[in-house]
Amino acid sequence: MSATSAAATAPNKPFYRVLYVQVLVAIVLGVIVGWVWPEVGKNEWIKALGDGFVKLIKMVIAPVIFCTVVSGIAHVSEVKKVGRVAVKALIYFEIVSTFALALGLIVGNFIQPGAGFQGQSNAALVANYAKQASEMKSIDFVLHIIPDTVVGAFAQGEILQVLLFSILFGIALMSLGERGHTMRAFIDDAAHAIFGVIAIVVKFAPIGAFGAMAFTIGRYGPQALGNLAGLIATFYLTALAFVIIVLGIIARIAGFSIFKFLKYIKDELLIVLGTSSSESALPQMMEKLERLGCSKPVVGLVVPTGYSFNLDGTNIYMTLATLFIAQAMNVHLSFGEQITILLVAMLTSKGASGITGAGFITLAGTLAAVRPELVPGMAIVLGIDKFMSECRALTNLCGNGVACVIVAWWEGELDRDKLRAALDKDIDPSDVEIAVTTG
């Protein structure tokens, strides 16, 4: 039975058993607990609920990438196709990332959210981020893609390292021809089993979302918002405009609706909203994109790479936050300096991928490269970075999902019939029977 037919014949669940409803209720309850009983929300056991769910998801990321990439490459007929998909993905990433950076600059100049800022900041709080940014070098990022050992890459969950080994293994398996049939069949079956594991783990998403949201509100808000609410609102509205207008136009060119696509990935969006981590939805996202009609090689190459090279939300945040800090500190940035910010951010946004607090470290690296005197001003936005990270993660997830569909369409690897059918269906990612039929 195919994934789509399984979805079609599955009986409708009561609304209270639908995953996205459960996650949404859990997020609301988490906000209430964190707001009304902040001491309860800050409890380490409450925090552990969110952290535990994210760890469960990260547990399966490396196996999912390995099986998807190896299986996809091993079934293609030529090595050139792999390189062609990778090049097209990188070209797309750079073009759309430039739009995201430029949008942040345009909105920052037009709205000027930092003008007349009266808040206080403690520059000492950002010393650690500034230190990490100063130690971040492009050559180190390139070398870090190569793992010291294959086992270490899987054990540490390094996405790009696992992706590199998976590509090499897939090409080697492809070159074996008929002799590699047994290994290909084993990896295909393993992929189905892992997708089943994901469906089981996702059932705990409401618990994880509740714990993460209760801790976030209890620890950081609502008093952390203060007079920075304007910046938060500006960032969220800018990110929303990017998704609806920029990604919407791109989606329309490829022949699908961005609104139907957002509805299709609503479960993953709510999980990311609850956990503030786009990685928490990566395995489910890869599974859903396969169901959407994208070929396995494209999904395997584009999605993991996009998590390092296609950070649309982070790009918007960097340029918008840079202008906010400059305006709050009464530092004028010329047009030339703003263009320099855009160019520098294109590079620094790649070097911090996979690092905890990557968005903030990237911002520190950008400021240090353009106007070092602005680095202490990062303390102004440090208190609300947790709230900003949720929007960054949501936008990054949308951007990578659309990127995969676009590259699949560009490469001629998009099944239009499956695309139309899937966008009109409501698929529950916690349904194990459907998950194991994926691919």
C-alpha positions, 0 to 999 in steps of 0.5 A: 500500500502506498503512503497516499492510499494508506492516508486515504483509507485511514479512518478520521481520528477524533480531533483530540487525537490529532497530533497538531491539535495536541501540540497546539493545546500543549503550547497554550498550556505551557505558556499559561504555566510559565506565565502564571507559575514561573517557578514551576515552569523553570523547574529542571524536570519541566525543562527536561520534557522539552530537552528529552523530546529534542534528544529523541528526535536528534537520535534518529537524524543521522540514520535518516540522513544516511539511509535516505541519501544512500538509498537515493544515490544508489538507485540513480544511474549516473554520478553526474546527477548527484553533483547537478542536484547539489549545485542547483541546491547551492545556487538556489540557497544563495539567491534566496538567502540574498533576498532574506538578507536584503528584506531585513535591511529594507524593513530595518531602514523603513521601520527603524525599530531601534530609534529612540530605544531607552533600554539598558544593556550589560555588555559583559553578557555577550563576551562569550558570544563575541569570543566564539565569533572571533574564533570562527574561521571559514577554513575551520568550517570547511575542515569540520565537514570532514569527520575524524571518524565515521562513527564519530560523525554519527555519534555526535550527530554532525549533519554535514559530516554524516551527509558527506559520508552518505554521499560517498557511500551511496556513490560507491554502492551505485558503482557496485551495480548488481553486486550491491543489490542486497545492501541496497535492499537492506538500507531501503528496509532500514529506512522504512523501519527508521521512519516508523521509529520517527512516527513513534517518537513524534507521539511525544511531541505534545509533552516536549512542546509543553515542557519547552514552552513552559520553561521558556516563558517561566525563564525569559518572559513576559517581563523579558519583552519590555520595550523590545516588543517592537523588535520582536513584532517587526521580526515576526512580521518580516519573516511572515512577509518573506514566507508569504511573498518571497517563498509564495512567489517562488512556489507559484512559479513552481505551480503550487500554493504556499498556503497549502504547503504551510497547511501540509507541514503544520505539524512540523511547524507547531513542533518547531514553535514548541521546541524552538529548534528546526532540527526537531522537525528534520526527520518528519520533514524529509519523510513528508517531502518524499510523500509530496513527490520529491525524489529520494536523492533530492530530499536527501541532498537538499534538506540536510544541506539546507540546514547549514546553507539555507537559513532564511530566518537567521539571515533576516534576523542578522540584518534586522538586528544589526540595524536595530542595534545601530539605531539603538546606539545612535550609530549611523550605517551608510549604504555602503556599510549596509551592503557590506553587512549583507555580504559579510552575513552571507559568509558568517551565516554558513560558518556557525551552522551546527553551533549552539546559539548559532544565530547570536554567534553569527550576529556577533561575527557580522558586527565584529567584521563591519563595525566592532563598536556595535558588538557590546550592543548585542546585550540589548537583544540577548534577553529576547533571543530565545523568542527570536529563535522560534521565528528563525527556526520556523522560517528556516523550516519553511525555506528548506521545505520550499527549496526541496520542492523547487530543486526537485522541480528544477531537476525534473524529479517532482511527481506532480500527481503526488504533489497535488494529492498530498497538498489536499490531504491531512497526513498525521506524522504519528501514524506508524502504518503510513510512516513505514510505507514512505519511499 
